[in-house]
Amino acid sequence: MGSLCNALSSMILAIIVNWVTGEKAGGVFAFAFSNAQLMYTIGGFEIRPLQSTDIDEKFSFTNYFSLRIITCVVMIFVSAGYVLWSGFAPEKAAVIWLVCMYKMVEAFADVFAGMFQQHDRIDLSGKTSTFRPVLSTVAFGVVLVLSKNLMAASATMIFTSALLFAVFDFRLKKKYFPFTFGFSFEEINKLIIEAVPLFIAAFINMYMNNAPKYAIDAAFSDEIQNAYGIIFMPAFVINLFSLFAFRPLLTDLARYWNEGQMRPFRKIVGRIVLWIVFLTLVSMAGAYFIGADILSVLYHRTMILHLKKELVLVMFTGGISATATFMYYVITVMRKQRLLMVGYALGFLCALFIPRVLVPEYALMGAVVSCGISMFVLSAVFVGIVIFFVALRNGDSAKNHIDV
């Protein structure tokens, strides 16, 4: 429920904006939310995969918490610098800034959710991940309907999320896992060194998703940006339902890998990959037969009816992206995260240049294809890394068995 509500909140927010304030404002909000997700990678610093699989508590919660304060402060300054440097119109700049601050609150709260999961209380992280996005989305919708002001609604979303964090997440932490705040430069520095490869990977991954949007923003109107945001939204359904399957199993995967139990490890990985393939095929079929009709009704935009081919290709790209995401977590469990840079370097180069060529020439189709190419390159490299190290571990296990 937490993953579902968190993922659906962005879609529901976009639907509300399109119905209440129109497609131009919808394009502005879609672009703002994409930028906020990119900035979120700075605030979160991709500590969650390390924290939730740190079953031996190599680092204390105090270290994770202290680092999160630092990264969220950095996120605030980077977001402000981006808005000022980009030269957006005042209203657009304000909306981008406010949505970034909303995601900053979410990034700060995530360190508590990671700690709950680390201690096998994923039920608590599920509760916080459910209530906060649901009530923040409701508050946003109510204020937008009453005021027709996107800035006021975005500010309300920040206030609601921060209030819920203070009265819910922080209270649960104090009740179940009391801690004393401290600051160790040495330990935080060690944690940063471990997390940097994951952070760079997450930042580049989000940039790869956003690159077509930046190309659209440079060449086309906010209305075209809105259309792209609408057809790309369903792709996250595949990622969402794959997260349902593998996120609760990360601690088990880490335990199997650390103990050298390769058979159950391979079994989990294989089943998740088959699940992603199944989701992708079902989503592509749904997109072809009813997807465009549903989106045109939901977002109140009839132009989506003419984008059926783009929508089907988006779902295929979503499946590739979900595979890359899962393999990213598997590589993290293996603690081979430095090798993630190989895939992200190649994917980043694709995202840097391909959208600049395809988007001005082929508009929305160019944006979809350019994103698909980047994700395919990324996924192929990650799958190769996982296969290599699983085979290597299998060989070591066989050798040890013969030695015995």
C-alpha atoms as one frame of an Amber mdcrd trajectory, in Angstrom:
protein
   0.000   0.000   0.000   2.857   2.360   0.812   4.579   1.789  -2.527   1.251
   2.024  -4.356   0.218   5.284  -2.721   3.646   6.839  -3.178   3.746   5.978
  -6.884   0.121   6.888  -7.605   0.383  10.243  -5.853   2.382  11.769  -8.735
  -0.198  10.548 -11.248  -3.147  11.797  -9.193  -1.455  15.166  -8.670  -0.996
  15.499 -12.445  -4.631  14.547 -13.065  -5.841  17.166 -10.574  -3.689  19.880
 -12.156  -4.902  19.023 -15.670  -8.567  19.100 -14.695  -8.430  22.208 -12.494
  -5.885  24.521 -14.142  -5.429  23.195 -17.711  -2.741  21.584 -19.847  -0.232
  24.470 -19.727  -0.145  24.334 -15.918  -0.092  20.546 -16.247   3.089  20.806
 -18.311   4.682  23.128 -15.743   3.811  20.778 -12.884   5.017  17.682 -14.788
   8.351  19.387 -15.441   8.572  20.565 -11.811   7.892  17.100 -10.454  10.525
  15.550 -12.745  13.118  18.051 -11.540  12.122  17.405  -7.939  12.671  13.684
  -8.407  16.148  14.412  -9.750  16.892  16.616  -6.729  15.470  13.915  -4.458
  18.411  11.701  -5.401  20.664  14.328  -3.788  18.595  14.479  -0.603  18.290
  10.710  -0.292  21.862  10.126  -1.487  20.696   6.568  -2.257  21.349   5.495
   1.321  18.146   3.413   1.497  19.522   0.289  -0.288  22.578   0.277   1.993
  20.591   0.988   5.137  17.805  -1.555   4.571  20.332  -4.331   3.801  22.748
  -3.407   6.622  21.626  -6.402   8.658  24.858  -6.469  10.691  24.517  -2.738
  11.516  27.905  -1.765  10.147  26.726   1.815  10.551  24.471   3.051  13.340
  21.218   4.914  12.719  22.920   8.029  14.091  25.333   7.937  11.143  22.517
   7.469   8.627  20.500  10.256  10.248  23.416  12.706  10.397  24.300  12.131
   6.756  20.666  12.645   5.742  20.653  16.075   7.403  23.730  17.022   5.367
  22.380  15.735   2.060  19.002  17.439   2.512  20.714  20.777   3.188  22.774
  20.268   0.020  19.571  19.452  -1.855  18.054  22.781  -0.780  21.001  24.782
  -2.098  21.328  22.820  -5.352  17.592  23.186  -6.040  17.790  26.932  -5.443
  20.838  27.236  -7.676  19.156  25.291 -10.481  16.020  27.455 -10.379  18.016
  30.698 -10.366  20.459  29.564 -13.063  17.817  28.262 -15.477  16.033  31.594
 -15.895  12.468  30.278 -15.757   9.473  32.608 -15.609   8.776  33.593 -11.958
   5.665  31.426 -11.497   7.271  28.373 -13.122  10.422  28.880 -11.044   8.370
  29.111  -7.843   6.458  25.900  -8.583   9.688  24.027  -9.387  11.257  25.234
  -6.135   8.224  24.354  -4.006   7.869  20.842  -5.431  11.601  20.301  -4.826
  11.091  21.247  -1.175   8.214  18.794  -0.916  10.518  16.020  -2.154  13.177
  17.211   0.307  10.803  16.439   3.178  10.199  13.015   1.646  13.948  12.423
   1.361  14.440  13.267   5.037  11.611  10.997   6.127  13.019   8.119   4.056
  15.888   7.580   6.504  13.316   6.513   9.111  11.554   4.170   6.680  14.906
   2.572   5.874  15.613   2.035   9.559  12.206   0.402  10.110  12.851  -2.003
   7.226  16.384  -2.741   8.444  14.908  -3.985  11.738  12.191  -6.117  10.086
   9.452  -3.556  10.813   8.519  -2.949   7.211   4.929  -2.615   8.462   5.891
   0.696  10.068   7.586   2.021   6.927   4.508   0.890   5.003   2.243   2.967
   7.229   4.339   6.099   6.866   4.623   5.573   3.098   0.832   5.324   2.887
  -0.437   8.153   5.055   2.005  10.880   4.025   1.505  10.859   0.220  -2.251
  10.272   0.517  -2.916  13.175   2.883  -0.438  15.473   1.090  -2.181  14.764
  -2.220  -5.596  15.434  -0.676  -4.383  18.740   0.790  -2.876  19.741  -2.567
  -6.120  18.942  -4.391  -8.349  20.820  -1.957  -6.228  23.978  -2.035  -5.853
  23.875  -5.834  -9.609  23.504  -6.353 -10.344  26.375  -3.956  -7.587  28.764
  -5.035  -6.752  27.718  -8.642  -3.201  28.627  -7.589  -0.483  26.053  -8.261
   2.023  27.738  -5.948  -0.378  27.780  -2.993  -1.261  24.121  -3.525   2.414
  23.117  -3.733   3.220  25.025  -0.523   0.352  23.263   1.235   1.775  19.912
   0.151   5.104  20.762   1.826   3.429  21.794   5.066   1.236  18.665   5.193
   4.115  16.277   4.532   6.345  17.958   7.134   3.583  17.938   9.736   2.838
  14.243   9.166   6.530  13.418   9.444   6.776  15.229  12.767   3.709  13.641
  14.362   3.967  10.165  12.839   7.429   9.046  11.601   9.403  10.732  14.360
   6.996   9.485  17.025   7.275   5.889  15.790  11.065   6.136  15.816  11.135
   7.358  19.415   8.631   4.688  20.495  10.243   1.628  18.932  13.889   2.589
  18.409  15.018   5.420  20.723  18.374   6.932  19.820  20.766   9.657  20.892
  21.894  12.069  18.212  25.635  12.197  17.593  28.019  13.174  14.841  31.083
  11.180  13.811  32.980  12.639  10.840  34.965   9.429  10.453  31.921   7.144
  10.283  29.957   9.510   8.053  32.919   9.744   5.710  33.030   5.928   5.464
  29.301   5.870   4.741  29.660   8.524   2.058  32.412   6.507   0.374  30.126
   3.449   0.242  27.119   5.448  -0.941  28.752   7.655  -3.603  28.607   5.048
  -6.382  24.927   4.433  -5.617  24.184   8.158  -5.504  25.907   8.841  -8.822
  24.060   5.897 -10.312  20.666   7.090  -9.030  21.306  10.664 -10.155  22.297
   9.574 -13.666  19.361   7.161 -13.814  16.925   9.948 -13.020  18.666  12.263
 -15.463  18.254   9.592 -18.136  14.517   9.589 -17.452  14.393  13.384 -17.502
  16.662  14.029 -20.523  13.809  13.865 -23.075  11.811  16.296 -20.915  14.669
  18.786 -20.936  14.856  18.461 -24.725  11.090  19.018 -24.975  11.303  22.042
 -22.672  13.971  23.549 -24.933  12.159  22.907 -28.232   8.420  22.785 -27.553
   5.640  24.244 -25.392   4.428  23.286 -21.908   1.429  21.626 -23.580   3.725
  19.129 -25.366   5.563  18.583 -22.094   2.225  17.779 -20.507   1.388  15.208
 -23.194   4.736  13.475 -22.716   4.251  13.405 -18.956   0.805  11.834 -19.399
   1.863   8.997 -21.696   4.969   8.254 -19.639   3.130   8.059 -16.315   1.783
   4.472 -16.806   5.339   3.124 -17.268   5.848   3.503 -13.541   3.124   0.914
 -12.979   5.578  -1.806 -14.054   8.259  -0.458 -11.755   5.714  -0.168  -8.966
   4.464  -3.757  -9.161   7.997  -5.095  -9.494   8.890  -3.130  -6.331   5.978
  -4.859  -4.608   7.675  -8.147  -5.343  11.336  -7.479  -4.615  11.645  -4.643
  -2.080  10.429  -6.777   0.861  12.876  -9.505  -0.223  16.017  -7.367  -0.197
  16.988  -8.382   3.323  16.523 -12.066   2.423  18.596 -11.624  -0.735  21.367
 -10.016   1.297  21.279 -12.886   3.802  21.405 -15.570   1.099  24.266 -13.825
  -0.691  26.285 -13.292   2.485  25.807 -16.921   3.516  26.602 -18.273   0.032
  23.152 -19.853  -0.390  23.064 -19.452  -4.149  20.109 -21.669  -4.966  17.476
 -19.602  -3.089  19.261 -16.441  -4.244  18.984 -17.446  -7.923  15.416 -18.587
  -7.384  14.305 -15.179  -6.098  16.138 -13.303  -8.870  14.697 -15.564 -11.582
  11.133 -15.248 -10.314  11.333 -11.456 -10.125  12.657 -11.235 -13.702   9.800
 -13.452 -14.945   7.351 -11.278 -13.014   8.699  -8.135 -14.718   8.420  -9.775
 -18.165   4.817 -10.755 -17.416   3.950  -7.240 -16.204   5.519  -5.694 -19.299
   3.585  -7.882 -21.755   0.282  -7.305 -19.949   0.937  -3.548 -19.792   1.779
  -3.338 -23.502  -1.427  -5.183 -24.384  -3.442  -2.934 -22.096  -1.814   0.174
 -23.542  -2.645  -0.913 -27.100  -6.303  -1.771 -26.544  -7.536   0.616 -23.842
  -4.604   2.689 -22.557  -5.033   5.807 -24.679  -8.791   5.923 -24.046  -8.354
   5.685 -20.287  -5.638   8.350 -20.172  -7.649  10.759 -22.340 -10.566  10.486
 -19.885  -8.420  10.641 -16.737  -6.446  13.695 -17.827  -9.227  15.308 -19.849
  -6.960  15.464 -22.949  -8.298  14.054 -26.252  -4.918  14.433 -28.015  -3.712
  11.345 -26.124  -5.973   9.217 -28.377  -3.518   9.848 -31.230  -0.500   8.617
 -29.267  -1.225   4.860 -29.101   2.089   3.758 -30.675   4.056   6.003 -28.360
   2.152   4.644 -25.358   2.867   0.983 -26.212   6.550   1.777 -26.674   6.527
   3.599 -23.321   5.305   0.432 -21.583   8.089  -1.591 -23.209  10.578   1.008
 -21.977   9.006   0.741 -18.525   9.738  -2.984 -18.475  13.367  -2.379 -19.407
  13.610   0.291 -16.712  12.093  -2.040 -14.087  14.647  -4.717 -14.987  17.474
  -2.207 -14.620  16.092  -1.078 -11.241  15.887  -4.624  -9.926  19.392  -5.489
 -11.144  20.637  -2.290  -9.516  19.372  -3.542  -6.154  20.800  -7.023  -6.737
  24.218  -5.521  -7.493  23.910  -3.453  -4.306  23.119  -6.587  -2.292  26.275
  -8.139  -3.777  28.131  -5.000  -2.636  29.525  -4.521  -6.157  27.974  -1.064
  -6.458  31.104   0.517  -7.907  30.499  -1.477 -11.101  27.186   0.331 -11.514
  29.220   3.199 -12.942  29.964   1.194 -16.092  26.295   0.945 -17.014  25.458
   4.468 -15.957  28.376   5.979 -17.857  27.147   4.393 -21.092  23.505   5.210
 -20.355  24.389   8.801 -19.484  26.196   9.306 -22.783  23.129   8.041 -24.622
  20.832  10.345 -22.609  23.127  13.320 -23.136  23.178  13.226 -26.917  20.346
  11.098 -28.355  17.376  13.239 -27.119  19.001  16.366 -28.569  18.921  14.702
 -31.975  15.640  12.779 -31.898  13.325  15.096 -29.935  13.514  18.214 -32.178
  13.054  15.980 -35.237  10.403  13.492 -34.072   8.838  15.253 -31.054   7.097
  12.810 -28.676   8.109   9.658 -30.555  11.703  10.867 -30.497  11.470  11.421
 -26.740  10.120   7.924 -26.126  12.682   6.209 -28.369  15.622   8.134 -26.891
  14.604   7.136 -23.363  14.171   3.517 -24.458  17.662   3.355 -25.975  19.292
   4.711 -22.812  17.407   2.290 -20.588  18.190  -0.700 -22.805  21.931   0.007
 -22.646  21.743   0.393 -18.855  19.731  -2.781 -18.328  21.961  -4.891 -20.585
  25.096  -3.911 -18.650  23.468  -4.592 -15.256  22.192  -8.020 -16.309  25.687
  -8.887 -17.526  27.244  -7.872 -14.174  24.759  -9.968 -12.161  25.220 -13.042
 -14.376  29.011 -12.769 -14.117  29.150 -12.582 -10.312  26.482 -15.242  -9.765
  28.456 -17.584 -12.037  31.662 -16.683 -10.171  30.022 -17.362  -6.796  28.615
 -20.659  -8.070  32.123 -21.688  -9.148  33.540 -20.807  -5.730  30.794 -22.807
  -3.982  31.478 -25.846  -6.179  35.214 -25.593  -5.506  34.687 -25.381  -1.753
  32.407 -28.399  -1.882  35.050 -30.435  -3.740  37.753 -29.314  -1.291  35.640
 -30.504   1.615
